[in-house]
Amino acid sequence: MPTVGLFNKEGQNVGDIQLNDNVFAAKISEAAVHQVVVALLANKRQGTQSAKTRAEVSGGGIKPWRQKGTGRARQGSIRSPQWIHGGIVFAPKPRDYRVSIPKSMKRTAMKSVLTSKVNDNELVVLESLAFDAPKTKEAVAMLKAFEVKKALVVVAESNENVYKSIRNVEGVEVIPVNNINVYDLLKYPKVLITKDAVSKIEEVYA
């Protein structure tokens, strides 16, 4: 079982914690991680873009000038794509970009990323994380103690004081463990996670 240090929010080591082999020492599948990230990014796309083709723009019901004798190029409609205010060639239309991924692949990808975080020493386990009141100054001091500028903070459950303390810190995001995903874990070079959140991850993925 992999063992990592357990820290308080002041950055002091207060002991060690053993992590579950099935979650934090799993076989890494780069292919699964890639497919899940592609799916997550695709599912974020709104797909609401829309433009009109030459059949949908208004006007253009009459030939602008006669076919021959004017010395100008022949034209059939003022709403042809080459005209100003004409229709768009291959106009984008609303569509659904959603990609479906099997649950087993999602689990494999999550375990792979968590394992790589442990292997690369990018996972910091906190004994607990709480603030008496929203204090950005305390949050900055905590991050400075761990020498991180960009990090993902994972807590066991939503905490308003923690969220408000960290939300104004550039490059740092705080999320409850229920909202954890592969893309966010890869996006941040450091992950600060509470001991309770680790237990919840092991409960779900082990």
VEXDREN-2710 file (C-alpha; in Angstrom, 1 decimal):
% VEXDREN-2710
k/r/px/py/pz
1/MET/0.0/0.0/0.0
2/PRO/1.4/3.4/-0.9
3/THR/2.2/5.6/2.1
4/VAL/2.2/9.4/1.9
5/GLY/2.7/12.2/4.4
6/LEU/-0.2/13.7/6.3
7/PHE/0.0/17.4/6.7
8/ASN/-1.9/20.2/8.6
9/LYS/-2.8/23.4/6.8
10/GLU/0.4/25.1/8.1
11/GLY/2.4/22.6/6.0
12/GLN/3.7/20.6/8.9
13/ASN/4.0/16.8/8.7
14/VAL/1.8/15.3/11.4
15/GLY/2.1/11.6/10.4
16/ASP/1.6/9.2/7.5
17/ILE/-1.4/7.8/5.8
18/GLN/-1.7/4.5/3.9
19/LEU/-3.7/4.7/0.6
20/ASN/-5.7/1.9/-1.0
21/ASP/-3.8/-0.1/-3.6
22/ASN/-6.8/-0.5/-5.8
23/VAL/-7.2/3.2/-6.2
24/PHE/-3.8/4.9/-5.7
25/ALA/-1.5/2.1/-7.0
26/ALA/-3.6/0.9/-9.9
27/LYS/-2.4/0.0/-13.4
28/ILE/-2.2/3.2/-15.4
29/SER/-4.1/3.3/-18.7
30/GLU/-3.2/6.3/-20.8
31/ALA/-5.8/5.3/-23.4
32/ALA/-8.6/5.4/-21.0
33/VAL/-7.5/8.8/-19.6
34/HIS/-7.3/10.2/-23.1
35/GLN/-10.8/9.0/-24.1
36/VAL/-12.4/10.3/-20.9
37/VAL/-10.7/13.7/-21.2
38/VAL/-11.9/14.0/-24.8
39/ALA/-15.4/13.1/-23.7
40/LEU/-15.4/15.6/-20.9
41/LEU/-14.3/18.4/-23.1
42/ALA/-16.8/17.4/-25.8
43/ASN/-19.6/17.3/-23.3
44/LYS/-18.8/20.9/-22.2
45/ARG/-19.5/22.2/-25.7
46/GLN/-22.9/23.9/-26.0
47/GLY/-23.4/23.2/-29.7
48/THR/-25.7/26.2/-30.1
49/GLN/-23.9/27.9/-33.0
50/SER/-26.1/28.6/-36.0
51/ALA/-25.9/30.4/-39.3
52/LYS/-28.2/30.6/-42.3
53/THR/-27.7/28.9/-45.7
54/ARG/-28.7/30.5/-49.0
55/ALA/-32.1/28.8/-48.6
56/GLU/-32.8/30.5/-45.3
57/VAL/-31.7/34.1/-45.7
58/SER/-34.4/36.6/-46.8
59/GLY/-34.6/38.1/-50.3
60/GLY/-33.0/36.9/-53.5
61/GLY/-36.2/35.7/-55.2
62/ILE/-35.4/37.4/-58.5
63/LYS/-32.5/37.2/-60.8
64/PRO/-30.5/40.5/-60.2
65/TRP/-29.9/41.1/-63.9
66/ARG/-30.4/39.4/-67.2
67/GLN/-28.1/36.5/-68.2
68/LYS/-26.4/38.0/-71.2
69/GLY/-25.4/41.4/-72.6
70/THR/-24.5/43.3/-69.4
71/GLY/-20.8/42.6/-69.4
72/ARG/-21.0/41.4/-65.9
73/ALA/-20.8/37.9/-64.5
74/ARG/-24.0/35.9/-64.6
75/GLN/-25.8/35.8/-61.3
76/GLY/-28.9/33.9/-60.2
77/SER/-29.6/35.4/-56.7
78/ILE/-28.4/38.2/-54.5
79/ARG/-28.4/35.7/-51.6
80/SER/-25.7/33.5/-53.2
81/PRO/-22.7/32.9/-50.8
82/GLN/-20.4/35.3/-52.7
83/TRP/-22.8/38.2/-52.2
84/ILE/-22.8/40.5/-49.1
85/HIS/-25.6/39.4/-46.9
86/GLY/-25.7/36.1/-48.8
87/GLY/-26.0/32.7/-47.3
88/ILE/-23.2/30.8/-45.6
89/VAL/-21.7/27.8/-47.3
90/PHE/-21.9/24.7/-45.1
91/ALA/-23.5/26.8/-42.3
92/PRO/-23.0/25.5/-38.8
93/LYS/-26.2/24.2/-37.2
94/PRO/-27.1/23.3/-33.6
95/ARG/-25.9/19.9/-32.7
96/ASP/-25.1/17.7/-29.7
97/TYR/-21.4/17.0/-29.1
98/ARG/-22.1/14.6/-26.2
99/VAL/-19.9/11.5/-26.0
100/SER/-20.9/8.5/-24.0
101/ILE/-18.2/6.7/-22.0
102/PRO/-18.7/3.4/-20.1
103/LYS/-18.6/3.6/-16.3
104/SER/-15.7/1.1/-16.2
105/MET/-13.6/3.3/-18.4
106/LYS/-14.3/6.3/-16.2
107/ARG/-13.3/4.3/-13.1
108/THR/-10.1/3.1/-14.8
109/ALA/-9.2/6.7/-15.9
110/MET/-9.8/8.1/-12.4
111/LYS/-7.6/5.4/-10.8
112/SER/-4.9/6.0/-13.4
113/VAL/-4.8/9.7/-12.7
114/LEU/-4.8/9.3/-8.9
115/THR/-2.1/6.7/-9.2
116/SER/0.1/9.0/-11.4
117/LYS/-0.4/11.9/-8.9
118/VAL/0.9/9.7/-6.1
119/ASN/3.8/8.4/-8.2
120/ASP/4.8/12.0/-9.2
121/ASN/4.5/13.4/-5.6
122/GLU/1.7/15.7/-6.8
123/LEU/-0.8/14.6/-4.1
124/VAL/-0.8/16.3/-0.7
125/VAL/-3.1/14.8/1.9
126/LEU/-4.4/17.3/4.6
127/GLU/-5.4/16.2/8.0
128/SER/-8.3/18.7/7.8
129/LEU/-9.2/22.0/6.2
130/ALA/-11.4/24.5/7.9
131/PHE/-11.5/28.3/8.3
132/ASP/-13.3/30.1/11.1
133/ALA/-14.4/32.7/8.6
134/PRO/-13.7/33.5/5.0
135/LYS/-10.0/34.5/5.1
136/THR/-8.2/34.7/1.7
137/LYS/-5.0/35.6/3.6
138/GLU/-5.1/32.3/5.5
139/ALA/-5.6/30.4/2.3
140/VAL/-2.7/32.1/0.6
141/ALA/-0.5/31.3/3.7
142/MET/-1.5/27.6/3.4
143/LEU/-0.6/27.5/-0.3
144/LYS/2.7/29.3/0.4
145/ALA/3.5/26.7/3.1
146/PHE/3.2/23.9/0.5
147/GLU/5.1/26.1/-2.1
148/VAL/2.3/25.8/-4.7
149/LYS/0.9/28.5/-7.0
150/LYS/-1.6/26.4/-9.0
151/ALA/-3.5/23.7/-7.3
152/LEU/-6.8/21.8/-7.0
153/VAL/-8.2/21.7/-3.4
154/VAL/-10.5/18.7/-2.8
155/VAL/-12.7/18.7/0.3
156/ALA/-15.1/16.0/1.6
157/GLU/-18.1/18.2/1.4
158/SER/-19.0/21.8/0.4
159/ASN/-17.7/24.3/3.0
160/GLU/-18.7/27.9/2.4
161/ASN/-15.7/29.3/4.5
162/VAL/-13.2/27.2/2.6
163/TYR/-14.8/28.1/-0.8
164/LYS/-14.9/31.9/-0.1
165/SER/-11.3/31.8/1.3
166/ILE/-9.9/30.2/-1.9
167/ARG/-12.1/31.5/-4.7
168/ASN/-10.2/34.8/-5.1
169/VAL/-6.8/33.1/-5.3
170/GLU/-5.6/33.0/-8.9
171/GLY/-4.8/29.5/-10.2
172/VAL/-6.5/27.6/-7.4
173/GLU/-9.9/25.9/-7.4
174/VAL/-11.8/24.2/-4.6
175/ILE/-14.3/21.4/-5.3
176/PRO/-16.2/18.8/-3.2
177/VAL/-15.0/15.3/-3.7
178/ASN/-18.4/14.4/-5.3
179/ASN/-17.5/16.7/-8.2
180/ILE/-14.0/15.4/-8.8
181/ASN/-13.1/14.5/-12.4
182/VAL/-10.2/13.4/-14.5
183/TYR/-9.8/16.7/-16.4
184/ASP/-9.5/18.8/-13.3
185/LEU/-7.0/16.4/-11.7
186/LEU/-4.8/16.6/-14.8
187/LYS/-5.2/20.4/-15.2
188/TYR/-3.6/21.3/-11.9
189/PRO/0.0/20.3/-11.1
190/LYS/-0.8/19.8/-7.4
191/VAL/-3.8/18.3/-5.7
192/LEU/-4.4/19.2/-2.0
193/ILE/-7.0/16.7/-0.7
194/THR/-8.4/16.2/2.8
195/LYS/-8.1/12.9/4.7
196/ASP/-11.9/12.6/4.7
197/ALA/-12.1/13.1/0.9
198/VAL/-9.5/10.4/0.4
199/SER/-11.7/8.0/2.5
200/LYS/-14.7/8.9/0.3
201/ILE/-12.7/8.2/-2.9
202/GLU/-11.6/4.9/-1.6
203/GLU/-15.1/4.0/-0.6
204/VAL/-16.4/4.6/-4.1
205/TYR/-13.5/3.4/-6.3
206/ALA/-11.9/0.6/-4.2
END
